[in-house]
Amino acid sequence: MKEGQISNNIRVLRFQHGEMTQQELADKVGVTRQTINALEAAKYSPSLELAFKIADVFELPLEEVFKYEM
Amino acid sequence: MATSLSAIIFYVTIVLGWPGFLPDVSDDLFQFFFNIFWIAVGIEIVVEIIWEKKKVQQDERDFRIEAIGNKFAYNFIVAVVVVVLVQLFLSGIFGSVNEIYSMFGEKKTLFHVLILALFTSSLIRRAIMIYHYRKDFI
């Protein structure tokens, strides 16, 4: 089975929310800045808990932040 | 990683001795790796102190990378233990006819192999973790 990839709009959403820095977002969701960096570069797929926390920070439904591409 | 590497080199040199065909620089080398060992220990302590001050010390990505490192180290240890057990079995059969095989069956040799396997597994764990941390930024 072909493996899909999870993409996200975190970078765009950060800038739309008052140019929030990676560190600020990291502090809000309780991870390190490096993890946010890896997420934005689509080199790390977050856990469901982290994905919901990030969506919650931007006050958006999960599917508007993360997309699963086949 | 540097501490594990230094410990391995220390241990191998102490156990096997300095090879006779090489110029004897064992004292210099010993001093060199002794210094590396203490510098590495110092750096690890400083890094730990810095990490303590951070809000988030480790998150899910760190745990995942650590788990990958642990998996590789565990697989290596298991492989070594299996080899040692097979070797014990074979040395029981062929030990009486072959001198090398009887040496592999000795408790002393197996002890050294297991100690080295422990150090090496620690090295593998660190190397795998560094690889996965670096991979994110390539």
N, CA and C atoms of all chains as a GROMACS GRO file, in nm:
protein
  624
    1MET      N    1   0.084  -0.120   0.000
    1MET     CA    2   0.000   0.000   0.000
    1MET      C    3   0.088   0.125   0.000
    2LYS      N    4   0.050   0.222  -0.083
    2LYS     CA    5   0.130   0.344  -0.091
    2LYS      C    6   0.112   0.426   0.037
    3GLU      N    7   0.224   0.475   0.091
    3GLU     CA    8   0.217   0.550   0.215
    3GLU      C    9   0.182   0.696   0.189
    4GLY      N   10   0.088   0.750   0.263
    4GLY     CA   11   0.049   0.889   0.245
    4GLY      C   12   0.136   0.983   0.326
    5GLN      N   13   0.107   1.112   0.314
    5GLN     CA   14   0.186   1.210   0.389
    5GLN      C   15   0.094   1.313   0.452
    6ILE      N   16   0.130   1.354   0.573
    6ILE     CA   17   0.050   1.456   0.640
    6ILE      C   18   0.114   1.592   0.616
    7SER      N   19   0.037   1.679   0.552
    7SER     CA   20   0.089   1.815   0.530
    7SER      C   21   0.013   1.910   0.624
    8ASN      N   22   0.063   2.030   0.638
    8ASN     CA   23  -0.006   2.124   0.728
    8ASN      C   24   0.016   2.269   0.685
    9ASN      N   25  -0.067   2.356   0.743
    9ASN     CA   26  -0.058   2.501   0.712
    9ASN      C   27  -0.005   2.579   0.831
   10ILE      N   28   0.071   2.515   0.915
   10ILE     CA   29   0.112   2.581   1.040
   10ILE      C   30   0.186   2.712   1.015
   11ARG      N   31   0.278   2.708   0.919
   11ARG     CA   32   0.358   2.829   0.893
   11ARG      C   33   0.267   2.947   0.855
   12VAL      N   34   0.174   2.923   0.762
   12VAL     CA   35   0.082   3.029   0.716
   12VAL      C   36  -0.003   3.077   0.834
   13LEU      N   37  -0.053   2.980   0.910
   13LEU     CA   38  -0.142   3.015   1.022
   13LEU      C   39  -0.069   3.095   1.129
   14ARG      N   40   0.057   3.063   1.149
   14ARG     CA   41   0.136   3.140   1.248
   14ARG      C   42   0.143   3.286   1.209
   15PHE      N   43   0.168   3.309   1.082
   15PHE     CA   44   0.181   3.448   1.036
   15PHE      C   45   0.047   3.521   1.036
   16GLN      N   46  -0.060   3.443   1.012
   16GLN     CA   47  -0.193   3.504   1.017
   16GLN      C   48  -0.236   3.536   1.161
   17HIS      N   49  -0.171   3.473   1.256
   17HIS     CA   50  -0.203   3.498   1.398
   17HIS      C   51  -0.094   3.584   1.461
   18GLY      N   52  -0.081   3.702   1.410
   18GLY     CA   53   0.011   3.801   1.466
   18GLY      C   54   0.157   3.764   1.458
   19GLU      N   55   0.193   3.699   1.348
   19GLU     CA   56   0.333   3.658   1.326
   19GLU      C   57   0.388   3.585   1.449
   20MET      N   58   0.311   3.489   1.491
   20MET     CA   59   0.352   3.407   1.606
   20MET      C   60   0.482   3.333   1.573
   21THR      N   61   0.574   3.332   1.667
   21THR     CA   62   0.701   3.261   1.640
   21THR      C   63   0.684   3.110   1.669
   22GLN      N   64   0.779   3.035   1.618
   22GLN     CA   65   0.776   2.890   1.642
   22GLN      C   66   0.783   2.862   1.792
   23GLN      N   67   0.865   2.940   1.862
   23GLN     CA   68   0.882   2.920   2.006
   23GLN      C   69   0.752   2.947   2.081
   24GLU      N   70   0.681   3.053   2.038
   24GLU     CA   71   0.553   3.086   2.105
   24GLU      C   72   0.452   2.972   2.086
   25LEU      N   73   0.445   2.922   1.963
   25LEU     CA   74   0.352   2.811   1.937
   25LEU      C   75   0.395   2.687   2.017
   26ALA      N   76   0.526   2.662   2.018
   26ALA     CA   77   0.579   2.546   2.091
   26ALA      C   78   0.541   2.554   2.239
   27ASP      N   79   0.556   2.674   2.298
   27ASP     CA   80   0.522   2.691   2.440
   27ASP      C   81   0.373   2.669   2.466
   28LYS      N   82   0.290   2.714   2.369
   28LYS     CA   83   0.145   2.699   2.387
   28LYS      C   84   0.100   2.554   2.382
   29VAL      N   85   0.166   2.474   2.300
   29VAL     CA   86   0.122   2.334   2.286
   29VAL      C   87   0.211   2.237   2.366
   30GLY      N   88   0.315   2.290   2.430
   30GLY     CA   89   0.398   2.207   2.518
   30GLY      C   90   0.496   2.115   2.449
   31VAL      N   91   0.555   2.166   2.340
   31VAL     CA   92   0.663   2.089   2.275
   31VAL      C   93   0.784   2.180   2.254
   32THR      N   94   0.890   2.126   2.196
   32THR     CA   95   1.008   2.210   2.171
   32THR      C   96   0.993   2.282   2.035
   33ARG      N   97   1.070   2.389   2.019
   33ARG     CA   98   1.067   2.463   1.893
   33ARG      C   99   1.109   2.374   1.777
   34GLN      N  100   1.203   2.283   1.805
   34GLN     CA  101   1.252   2.193   1.700
   34GLN      C  102   1.140   2.106   1.645
   35THR      N  103   1.048   2.067   1.732
   35THR     CA  104   0.936   1.983   1.687
   35THR      C  105   0.844   2.062   1.594
   36ILE      N  106   0.820   2.190   1.628
   36ILE     CA  107   0.737   2.275   1.541
   36ILE      C  108   0.807   2.292   1.406
   37ASN      N  109   0.937   2.310   1.410
   37ASN     CA  110   1.016   2.324   1.287
   37ASN      C  111   1.004   2.198   1.201
   38ALA      N  112   1.017   2.082   1.265
   38ALA     CA  113   1.006   1.954   1.193
   38ALA      C  114   0.865   1.936   1.136
   39LEU      N  115   0.765   1.981   1.213
   39LEU     CA  116   0.626   1.970   1.166
   39LEU      C  117   0.604   2.056   1.042
   40GLU      N  118   0.652   2.179   1.049
   40GLU     CA  119   0.634   2.271   0.935
   40GLU      C  120   0.703   2.219   0.809
   41ALA      N  121   0.815   2.153   0.829
   41ALA     CA  122   0.889   2.099   0.714
   41ALA      C  123   0.832   1.963   0.670
   42ALA      N  124   0.722   1.923   0.733
   42ALA     CA  125   0.655   1.793   0.704
   42ALA      C  126   0.751   1.676   0.720
   43LYS      N  127   0.842   1.688   0.817
   43LYS     CA  128   0.936   1.578   0.842
   43LYS      C  129   0.899   1.500   0.967
   44TYR      N  130   0.790   1.540   1.027
   44TYR     CA  131   0.744   1.469   1.146
   44TYR      C  132   0.591   1.474   1.149
   45SER      N  133   0.529   1.359   1.172
   45SER     CA  134   0.383   1.353   1.184
   45SER      C  135   0.347   1.356   1.332
   46PRO      N  136   0.263   1.453   1.371
   46PRO     CA  137   0.235   1.467   1.515
   46PRO      C  138   0.138   1.361   1.565
   47SER      N  139   0.134   1.346   1.697
   47SER     CA  140   0.033   1.258   1.757
   47SER      C  141  -0.102   1.329   1.744
   48LEU      N  142  -0.208   1.255   1.762
   48LEU     CA  143  -0.342   1.314   1.755
   48LEU      C  144  -0.357   1.426   1.858
   49GLU      N  145  -0.304   1.401   1.977
   49GLU     CA  146  -0.315   1.498   2.087
   49GLU      C  147  -0.250   1.631   2.047
   50LEU      N  148  -0.128   1.621   1.992
   50LEU     CA  149  -0.056   1.742   1.952
   50LEU      C  150  -0.128   1.813   1.837
   51ALA      N  151  -0.179   1.733   1.742
   51ALA     CA  152  -0.250   1.791   1.628
   51ALA      C  153  -0.373   1.870   1.677
   52PHE      N  154  -0.447   1.812   1.772
   52PHE     CA  155  -0.566   1.882   1.826
   52PHE      C  156  -0.525   2.008   1.901
   53LYS      N  157  -0.415   1.999   1.976
   53LYS     CA  158  -0.368   2.117   2.052
   53LYS      C  159  -0.333   2.231   1.958
   54ILE      N  160  -0.263   2.198   1.846
   54ILE     CA  161  -0.222   2.301   1.750
   54ILE      C  162  -0.347   2.363   1.684
   55ALA      N  163  -0.441   2.278   1.646
   55ALA     CA  164  -0.564   2.328   1.585
   55ALA      C  165  -0.639   2.418   1.683
   56ASP      N  166  -0.633   2.383   1.811
   56ASP     CA  167  -0.700   2.460   1.915
   56ASP      C  168  -0.637   2.598   1.930
   57VAL      N  169  -0.506   2.606   1.918
   57VAL     CA  170  -0.436   2.736   1.929
   57VAL      C  171  -0.485   2.830   1.818
   58PHE      N  172  -0.503   2.775   1.698
   58PHE     CA  173  -0.548   2.858   1.585
   58PHE      C  174  -0.700   2.868   1.576
   59GLU      N  175  -0.768   2.804   1.670
   59GLU     CA  176  -0.915   2.803   1.675
   59GLU      C  177  -0.977   2.760   1.543
   60LEU      N  178  -0.922   2.650   1.490
   60LEU     CA  179  -0.970   2.595   1.363
   60LEU      C  180  -0.996   2.446   1.379
   61PRO      N  181  -1.083   2.390   1.295
   61PRO     CA  182  -1.098   2.244   1.301
   61PRO      C  183  -0.970   2.175   1.251
   62LEU      N  184  -0.948   2.054   1.296
   62LEU     CA  185  -0.824   1.981   1.266
   62LEU      C  186  -0.795   1.974   1.117
   63GLU      N  187  -0.901   1.951   1.037
   63GLU     CA  188  -0.880   1.930   0.893
   63GLU      C  189  -0.839   2.058   0.819
   64GLU      N  190  -0.853   2.172   0.886
   64GLU     CA  191  -0.807   2.296   0.821
   64GLU      C  192  -0.660   2.325   0.852
   65VAL      N  193  -0.608   2.252   0.945
   65VAL     CA  194  -0.466   2.268   0.979
   65VAL      C  195  -0.383   2.155   0.916
   66PHE      N  196  -0.434   2.035   0.929
   66PHE     CA  197  -0.361   1.918   0.876
   66PHE      C  198  -0.439   1.853   0.762
   67LYS      N  199  -0.363   1.805   0.665
   67LYS     CA  200  -0.426   1.733   0.553
   67LYS      C  201  -0.350   1.603   0.530
   68TYR      N  202  -0.427   1.499   0.501
   68TYR     CA  203  -0.363   1.371   0.469
   68TYR      C  204  -0.366   1.354   0.318
   69GLU      N  205  -0.250   1.344   0.259
   69GLU     CA  206  -0.242   1.331   0.112
   69GLU      C  207  -0.194   1.192   0.074
   70MET      N  208  -0.269   1.128  -0.012
   70MET     CA  209  -0.230   0.993  -0.057
   70MET      C  210  -0.129   1.002  -0.171
   71MET      N  211   2.794   1.004   2.345
   71MET     CA  212   2.854   0.922   2.240
   71MET      C  213   3.006   0.919   2.257
   72ALA      N  214   3.064   1.036   2.285
   72ALA     CA  215   3.210   1.042   2.304
   72ALA      C  216   3.251   0.963   2.427
   73THR      N  217   3.166   0.966   2.532
   73THR     CA  218   3.200   0.890   2.654
   73THR      C  219   3.198   0.740   2.624
   74SER      N  220   3.097   0.695   2.546
   74SER     CA  221   3.089   0.552   2.510
   74SER      C  222   3.209   0.511   2.427
   75LEU      N  223   3.242   0.596   2.328
   75LEU     CA  224   3.355   0.565   2.239
   75LEU      C  225   3.487   0.559   2.318
   76SER      N  226   3.506   0.656   2.407
   76SER     CA  227   3.628   0.658   2.489
   76SER      C  228   3.633   0.534   2.578
   77ALA      N  229   3.516   0.499   2.637
   77ALA     CA  230   3.512   0.382   2.725
   77ALA      C  231   3.547   0.254   2.648
   78ILE      N  232   3.496   0.242   2.525
   78ILE     CA  233   3.526   0.124   2.442
   78ILE      C  234   3.676   0.117   2.414
   79ILE      N  235   3.735   0.230   2.374
   79ILE     CA  236   3.877   0.230   2.340
   79ILE      C  237   3.962   0.199   2.463
   80PHE      N  238   3.925   0.259   2.577
   80PHE     CA  239   3.993   0.228   2.704
   80PHE      C  240   3.990   0.078   2.732
   81TYR      N  241   3.868   0.027   2.725
   81TYR     CA  242   3.846  -0.113   2.763
   81TYR      C  243   3.923  -0.208   2.671
   82VAL      N  244   3.912  -0.183   2.540
   82VAL     CA  245   3.980  -0.271   2.443
   82VAL      C  246   4.131  -0.267   2.464
   83THR      N  247   4.184  -0.146   2.486
   83THR     CA  248   4.330  -0.134   2.506
   83THR      C  249   4.374  -0.202   2.636
   84ILE      N  250   4.292  -0.189   2.740
   84ILE     CA  251   4.328  -0.252   2.868
   84ILE      C  252   4.322  -0.405   2.856
   85VAL      N  253   4.216  -0.454   2.791
   85VAL     CA  254   4.196  -0.599   2.782
   85VAL      C  255   4.295  -0.664   2.686
   86LEU      N  256   4.304  -0.607   2.566
   86LEU     CA  257   4.388  -0.670   2.463
   86LEU      C  258   4.534  -0.625   2.467
   87GLY      N  259   4.557  -0.511   2.530
   87GLY     CA  260   4.694  -0.459   2.534
   87GLY      C  261   4.726  -0.385   2.404
   88TRP      N  262   4.840  -0.322   2.401
   88TRP     CA  263   4.878  -0.245   2.283
   88TRP      C  264   4.937  -0.340   2.179
   89PRO      N  265   4.888  -0.333   2.050
   89PRO     CA  266   4.943  -0.426   1.950
   89PRO      C  267   5.092  -0.403   1.926
   90GLY      N  268   5.168  -0.510   1.923
   90GLY     CA  269   5.313  -0.501   1.917
   90GLY      C  270   5.368  -0.443   1.789
   91PHE      N  271   5.295  -0.459   1.677
   91PHE     CA  272   5.347  -0.412   1.548
   91PHE      C  273   5.333  -0.261   1.530
   92LEU      N  274   5.263  -0.194   1.621
   92LEU     CA  275   5.247  -0.048   1.610
   92LEU      C  276   5.347   0.022   1.702
   93PRO      N  277   5.391   0.142   1.664
   93PRO     CA  278   5.478   0.217   1.755
   93PRO      C  279   5.403   0.246   1.886
   94ASP      N  280   5.472   0.232   1.997
   94ASP     CA  281   5.404   0.242   2.126
   94ASP      C  282   5.373   0.387   2.163
   95VAL      N  283   5.251   0.427   2.128
   95VAL     CA  284   5.204   0.561   2.168
   95VAL      C  285   5.088   0.544   2.266
   96SER      N  286   5.084   0.428   2.331
   96SER     CA  287   4.970   0.397   2.418
   96SER      C  288   4.952   0.499   2.530
   97ASP      N  289   5.064   0.549   2.586
   97ASP     CA  290   5.052   0.646   2.695
   97ASP      C  291   4.986   0.775   2.647
   98ASP      N  292   5.033   0.823   2.528
   98ASP     CA  293   4.974   0.946   2.471
   98ASP      C  294   4.826   0.925   2.440
   99LEU      N  295   4.799   0.808   2.380
   99LEU     CA  296   4.662   0.778   2.340
   99LEU      C  297   4.571   0.766   2.463
  100PHE      N  298   4.625   0.703   2.566
  100PHE     CA  299   4.550   0.689   2.691
  100PHE      C  300   4.515   0.827   2.745
  101GLN      N  301   4.615   0.916   2.748
  101GLN     CA  302   4.594   1.052   2.799
  101GLN      C  303   4.491   1.125   2.714
  102PHE      N  304   4.502   1.105   2.581
  102PHE     CA  305   4.412   1.170   2.485
  102PHE      C  306   4.267   1.130   2.512
  103PHE      N  307   4.243   0.998   2.519
  103PHE     CA  308   4.106   0.952   2.539
  103PHE      C  309   4.058   0.977   2.682
  104PHE      N  310   4.152   0.982   2.777
  104PHE     CA  311   4.116   1.018   2.914
  104PHE      C  312   4.062   1.161   2.917
  105ASN      N  313   4.132   1.251   2.844
  105ASN     CA  314   4.088   1.390   2.836
  105ASN      C  315   3.952   1.400   2.767
  106ILE      N  316   3.939   1.327   2.654
  106ILE     CA  317   3.811   1.328   2.581
  106ILE      C  318   3.698   1.283   2.672
  107PHE      N  319   3.725   1.178   2.750
  107PHE     CA  320   3.623   1.123   2.839
  107PHE      C  321   3.575   1.229   2.937
  108TRP      N  322   3.669   1.298   3.002
  108TRP     CA  323   3.629   1.397   3.102
  108TRP      C  324   3.567   1.521   3.039
  109ILE      N  325   3.616   1.560   2.921
  109ILE     CA  326   3.554   1.674   2.851
  109ILE      C  327   3.410   1.639   2.814
  110ALA      N  328   3.391   1.516   2.762
  110ALA     CA  329   3.255   1.472   2.725
  110ALA      C  330   3.163   1.468   2.846
  111VAL      N  331   3.215   1.418   2.959
  111VAL     CA  332   3.135   1.414   3.082
  111VAL      C  333   3.097   1.557   3.123
  112GLY      N  334   3.195   1.648   3.114
  112GLY     CA  335   3.170   1.789   3.148
  112GLY      C  336   3.063   1.849   3.059
  113ILE      N  337   3.073   1.824   2.927
  113ILE     CA  338   2.975   1.878   2.832
  113ILE      C  339   2.836   1.821   2.862
  114GLU      N  340   2.831   1.692   2.892
  114GLU     CA  341   2.701   1.629   2.922
  114GLU      C  342   2.636   1.692   3.045
  115ILE      N  343   2.718   1.724   3.147
  115ILE     CA  344   2.664   1.787   3.269
  115ILE      C  345   2.610   1.927   3.236
  116VAL      N  346   2.688   2.004   3.157
  116VAL     CA  347   2.646   2.140   3.120
  116VAL      C  348   2.516   2.134   3.040
  117VAL      N  349   2.509   2.041   2.942
  117VAL     CA  350   2.388   2.026   2.860
  117VAL      C  351   2.268   1.992   2.948
  118GLU      N  352   2.288   1.902   3.045
  118GLU     CA  353   2.180   1.865   3.136
  118GLU      C  354   2.129   1.986   3.214
  119ILE      N  355   2.224   2.071   3.260
  119ILE     CA  356   2.186   2.190   3.337
  119ILE      C  357   2.106   2.286   3.249
  120ILE      N  358   2.151   2.304   3.123
  120ILE     CA  359   2.079   2.393   3.031
  120ILE      C  360   1.938   2.338   3.005
  121TRP      N  361   1.929   2.207   2.985
  121TRP     CA  362   1.799   2.145   2.958
  121TRP      C  363   1.704   2.161   3.076
  122GLU      N  364   1.759   2.157   3.197
  122GLU     CA  365   1.676   2.171   3.316
  122GLU      C  366   1.605   2.306   3.316
  123LYS      N  367   1.671   2.408   3.260
  123LYS     CA  368   1.616   2.544   3.262
  123LYS      C  369   1.509   2.564   3.154
  124LYS      N  370   1.508   2.477   3.054
  124LYS     CA  371   1.410   2.491   2.946
  124LYS      C  372   1.271   2.455   2.996
  125LYS      N  373   1.170   2.520   2.934
  125LYS     CA  374   1.032   2.493   2.975
  125LYS      C  375   0.995   2.348   2.942
  126VAL      N  376   1.019   2.312   2.815
  126VAL     CA  377   0.989   2.176   2.772
  126VAL      C  378   1.122   2.104   2.752
  127GLN      N  379   1.146   2.002   2.833
  127GLN     CA  380   1.273   1.931   2.821
  127GLN      C  381   1.268   1.829   2.709
  128GLN      N  382   1.164   1.749   2.710
  128GLN     CA  383   1.149   1.645   2.607
  128GLN      C  384   1.003   1.639   2.568
  129ASP      N  385   0.980   1.623   2.439
  129ASP     CA  386   0.841   1.609   2.396
  129ASP      C  387   0.826   1.477   2.321
  130GLU      N  388   0.709   1.462   2.256
  130GLU     CA  389   0.678   1.332   2.193
  130GLU      C  390   0.777   1.295   2.083
  131ARG      N  391   0.829   1.396   2.012
  131ARG     CA  392   0.926   1.366   1.905
  131ARG      C  393   1.056   1.312   1.965
  132ASP      N  394   1.100   1.374   2.076
  132ASP     CA  395   1.222   1.325   2.144
  132ASP      C  396   1.203   1.181   2.191
  133PHE      N  397   1.085   1.155   2.249
  133PHE     CA  398   1.058   1.019   2.299
  133PHE      C  399   1.056   0.919   2.183
  134ARG      N  400   1.000   0.963   2.070
  134ARG     CA  401   0.993   0.872   1.954
  134ARG      C  402   1.134   0.841   1.902
  135ILE      N  403   1.216   0.946   1.892
  135ILE     CA  404   1.354   0.926   1.844
  135ILE      C  405   1.432   0.839   1.943
  136GLU      N  406   1.410   0.863   2.072
  136GLU     CA  407   1.476   0.781   2.175
  136GLU      C  408   1.434   0.635   2.163
  137ALA      N  409   1.304   0.616   2.134
  137ALA     CA  410   1.252   0.479   2.120
  137ALA      C  411   1.317   0.408   2.001
  138ILE      N  412   1.338   0.483   1.891
  138ILE     CA  413   1.403   0.423   1.774
  138ILE      C  414   1.546   0.382   1.810
  139GLY      N  415   1.616   0.472   1.881
  139GLY     CA  416   1.753   0.441   1.925
  139GLY      C  417   1.757   0.319   2.016
  140ASN      N  418   1.661   0.314   2.109
  140ASN     CA  419   1.654   0.200   2.202
  140ASN      C  420   1.627   0.070   2.127
  141LYS      N  421   1.542   0.078   2.024
  141LYS     CA  422   1.508  -0.042   1.946
  141LYS      C  423   1.633  -0.100   1.879
  142PHE      N  424   1.712  -0.011   1.817
  142PHE     CA  425   1.834  -0.057   1.748
  142PHE      C  426   1.935  -0.114   1.850
  143ALA      N  427   1.948  -0.046   1.964
  143ALA     CA  428   2.043  -0.094   2.067
  143ALA      C  429   1.999  -0.229   2.121
  144TYR      N  430   1.867  -0.243   2.142
  144TYR     CA  431   1.813  -0.369   2.193
  144TYR      C  432   1.837  -0.482   2.092
  145ASN      N  433   1.809  -0.454   1.964
  145ASN     CA  434   1.830  -0.555   1.860
  145ASN      C  435   1.977  -0.599   1.855
  146PHE      N  436   2.067  -0.502   1.870
  146PHE     CA  437   2.210  -0.533   1.868
  146PHE      C  438   2.246  -0.624   1.985
  147ILE      N  439   2.198  -0.588   2.105
  147ILE     CA  440   2.227  -0.668   2.225
  147ILE      C  441   2.174  -0.811   2.207
  148VAL      N  442   2.051  -0.822   2.156
  148VAL     CA  443   1.991  -0.955   2.136
  148VAL      C  444   2.076  -1.036   2.038
  149ALA      N  445   2.118  -0.970   1.929
  149ALA     CA  446   2.200  -1.039   1.828
  149ALA      C  447   2.331  -1.090   1.892
  150VAL      N  448   2.393  -1.005   1.974
  150VAL     CA  449   2.520  -1.045   2.038
  150VAL      C  450   2.497  -1.162   2.133
  151VAL      N  451   2.389  -1.154   2.211
  151VAL     CA  452   2.359  -1.263   2.306
  151VAL      C  453   2.335  -1.394   2.231
  152VAL      N  454   2.262  -1.387   2.118
  152VAL     CA  455   2.238  -1.507   2.038
  152VAL      C  456   2.370  -1.564   1.986
  153VAL      N  457   2.456  -1.476   1.933
  153VAL     CA  458   2.586  -1.520   1.883
  153VAL      C  459   2.668  -1.586   1.995
  154VAL      N  460   2.665  -1.523   2.114
  154VAL     CA  461   2.739  -1.578   2.228
  154VAL      C  462   2.686  -1.716   2.266
  155LEU      N  463   2.553  -1.731   2.267
  155LEU     CA  464   2.493  -1.860   2.302
  155LEU      C  465   2.530  -1.968   2.200
  156VAL      N  466   2.522  -1.930   2.069
  156VAL     CA  467   2.559  -2.026   1.962
  156VAL      C  468   2.705  -2.064   1.977
  157GLN      N  469   2.787  -1.960   2.008
  157GLN     CA  470   2.930  -1.982   2.024
  157GLN      C  471   2.960  -2.077   2.140
  158LEU      N  472   2.884  -2.059   2.249
  158LEU     CA  473   2.899  -2.147   2.365
  158LEU      C  474   2.868  -2.291   2.326
  159PHE      N  475   2.758  -2.306   2.250
  159PHE     CA  476   2.715  -2.438   2.206
  159PHE      C  477   2.821  -2.501   2.116
  160LEU      N  478   2.871  -2.422   2.018
  160LEU     CA  479   2.971  -2.475   1.924
  160LEU      C  480   3.104  -2.505   1.993
  161SER      N  481   3.142  -2.418   2.087
  161SER     CA  482   3.270  -2.442   2.156
  161SER      C  483   3.263  -2.569   2.240
  162GLY      N  484   3.140  -2.602   2.286
  162GLY     CA  485   3.122  -2.727   2.360
  162GLY      C  486   3.146  -2.848   2.270
  163ILE      N  487   3.109  -2.833   2.141
  163ILE     CA  488   3.125  -2.945   2.047
  163ILE      C  489   3.267  -2.949   1.989
  164PHE      N  490   3.310  -2.830   1.936
  164PHE     CA  491   3.439  -2.828   1.864
  164PHE      C  492   3.558  -2.784   1.951
  165GLY      N  493   3.529  -2.744   2.074
  165GLY     CA  494   3.635  -2.691   2.160
  165GLY      C  495   3.751  -2.785   2.180
  166SER      N  496   3.719  -2.914   2.186
  166SER     CA  497   3.826  -3.011   2.214
  166SER      C  498   3.917  -3.033   2.094
  167VAL      N  499   3.866  -3.001   1.971
  167VAL     CA  500   3.949  -3.024   1.852
  167VAL      C  501   4.013  -2.896   1.799
  168ASN      N  502   3.956  -2.782   1.831
  168ASN     CA  503   4.008  -2.657   1.777
  168ASN      C  504   4.038  -2.559   1.891
  169GLU      N  505   4.159  -2.509   1.892
  169GLU     CA  506   4.202  -2.422   2.002
  169GLU      C  507   4.126  -2.289   2.005
  170ILE      N  508   4.101  -2.235   1.882
  170ILE     CA  509   4.032  -2.105   1.874
  170ILE      C  510   3.891  -2.119   1.930
  171TYR      N  511   3.825  -2.229   1.894
  171TYR     CA  512   3.688  -2.249   1.943
  171TYR      C  513   3.685  -2.265   2.094
  172SER      N  514   3.785  -2.329   2.151
  172SER     CA  515   3.786  -2.346   2.296
  172SER      C  516   3.804  -2.210   2.365
  173MET      N  517   3.879  -2.118   2.297
  173MET     CA  518   3.899  -1.984   2.352
  173MET      C  519   3.767  -1.906   2.355
  174PHE      N  520   3.685  -1.923   2.248
  174PHE     CA  521   3.557  -1.852   2.242
  174PHE      C  522   3.461  -1.898   2.352
  175GLY      N  523   3.480  -2.018   2.397
  175GLY     CA  524   3.391  -2.072   2.500
  175GLY      C  525   3.432  -2.031   2.641
  176GLU      N  526   3.547  -1.967   2.655
  176GLU     CA  527   3.594  -1.930   2.789
  176GLU      C  528   3.507  -1.820   2.849
  177LYS      N  529   3.487  -1.830   2.980
  177LYS     CA  530   3.402  -1.732   3.048
  177LYS      C  531   3.459  -1.591   3.034
  178LYS      N  532   3.594  -1.582   3.042
  178LYS     CA  533   3.660  -1.452   3.034
  178LYS      C  534   3.631  -1.383   2.900
  179THR      N  535   3.641  -1.460   2.790
  179THR     CA  536   3.617  -1.405   2.657
  179THR      C  537   3.472  -1.359   2.645
  180LEU      N  538   3.381  -1.443   2.691
  180LEU     CA  539   3.239  -1.408   2.681
  180LEU      C  540   3.207  -1.283   2.764
  181PHE      N  541   3.271  -1.272   2.879
  181PHE     CA  542   3.251  -1.155   2.965
  181PHE      C  543   3.293  -1.028   2.889
  182HIS      N  544   3.411  -1.032   2.826
  182HIS     CA  545   3.460  -0.916   2.751
  182HIS      C  546   3.367  -0.883   2.635
  183VAL      N  547   3.322  -0.987   2.567
  183VAL     CA  548   3.231  -0.966   2.452
  183VAL      C  549   3.103  -0.898   2.499
  184LEU      N  550   3.049  -0.943   2.611
  184LEU     CA  551   2.924  -0.885   2.660
  184LEU      C  552   2.943  -0.741   2.708
  185ILE      N  553   3.056  -0.715   2.775
  185ILE     CA  554   3.084  -0.576   2.819
  185ILE      C  555   3.097  -0.484   2.698
  186LEU      N  556   3.172  -0.531   2.596
  186LEU     CA  557   3.188  -0.449   2.476
  186LEU      C  558   3.055  -0.429   2.405
  187ALA      N  559   2.971  -0.533   2.407
  187ALA     CA  560   2.839  -0.522   2.344
  187ALA      C  561   2.756  -0.414   2.413
  188LEU      N  562   2.768  -0.406   2.546
  188LEU     CA  563   2.694  -0.304   2.620
  188LEU      C  564   2.738  -0.163   2.579
  189PHE      N  565   2.871  -0.143   2.576
  189PHE     CA  566   2.924  -0.011   2.535
  189PHE      C  567   2.882   0.021   2.392
  190THR      N  568   2.895  -0.080   2.304
  190THR     CA  569   2.864  -0.057   2.163
  190THR      C  570   2.716  -0.027   2.143
  191SER      N  571   2.631  -0.096   2.220
  191SER     CA  572   2.487  -0.069   2.206
  191SER      C  573   2.455   0.074   2.246
  192SER      N  574   2.525   0.123   2.349
  192SER     CA  575   2.505   0.262   2.391
  192SER      C  576   2.549   0.358   2.279
  193LEU      N  577   2.659   0.321   2.215
  193LEU     CA  578   2.710   0.401   2.103
  193LEU      C  579   2.611   0.401   1.986
  194ILE      N  580   2.558   0.284   1.955
  194ILE     CA  581   2.461   0.270   1.846
  194ILE      C  582   2.337   0.355   1.875
  195ARG      N  583   2.290   0.347   2.001
  195ARG     CA  584   2.170   0.422   2.041
  195ARG      C  585   2.190   0.571   2.016
  196ARG      N  586   2.306   0.621   2.061
  196ARG     CA  587   2.334   0.764   2.045
  196ARG      C  588   2.346   0.801   1.896
  197ALA      N  589   2.416   0.717   1.819
  197ALA     CA  590   2.438   0.745   1.677
  197ALA      C  591   2.304   0.749   1.602
  198ILE      N  592   2.216   0.654   1.632
  198ILE     CA  593   2.084   0.649   1.567
  198ILE      C  594   2.004   0.774   1.603
  199MET      N  595   2.011   0.814   1.731
  199MET     CA  596   1.937   0.932   1.775
  199MET      C  597   1.989   1.058   1.705
  200ILE      N  598   2.121   1.070   1.696
  200ILE     CA  599   2.179   1.188   1.629
  200ILE      C  600   2.136   1.189   1.482
  201TYR      N  601   2.140   1.071   1.419
  201TYR     CA  602   2.099   1.062   1.278
  201TYR      C  603   1.956   1.112   1.260
  202HIS      N  604   1.866   1.067   1.348
  202HIS     CA  605   1.725   1.106   1.334
  202HIS      C  606   1.703   1.254   1.366
  203TYR      N  607   1.780   1.307   1.460
  203TYR     CA  608   1.767   1.451   1.488
  203TYR      C  609   1.817   1.533   1.370
  204ARG      N  610   1.929   1.489   1.311
  204ARG     CA  611   1.987   1.562   1.198
  204ARG      C  612   1.901   1.549   1.073
  205LYS      N  613   1.838   1.434   1.057
  205LYS     CA  614   1.758   1.406   0.937
  205LYS      C  615   1.649   1.511   0.917
  206ASP      N  616   1.596   1.562   1.028
  206ASP     CA  617   1.489   1.662   1.019
  206ASP      C  618   1.534   1.791   0.953
  207PHE      N  619   1.664   1.816   0.958
  207PHE     CA  620   1.711   1.946   0.910
  207PHE      C  621   1.786   1.938   0.778
  208ILE      N  622   1.787   1.818   0.718
  208ILE     CA  623   1.857   1.802   0.589
  208ILE      C  624   1.765   1.849   0.478
   0.00000   0.00000   0.00000
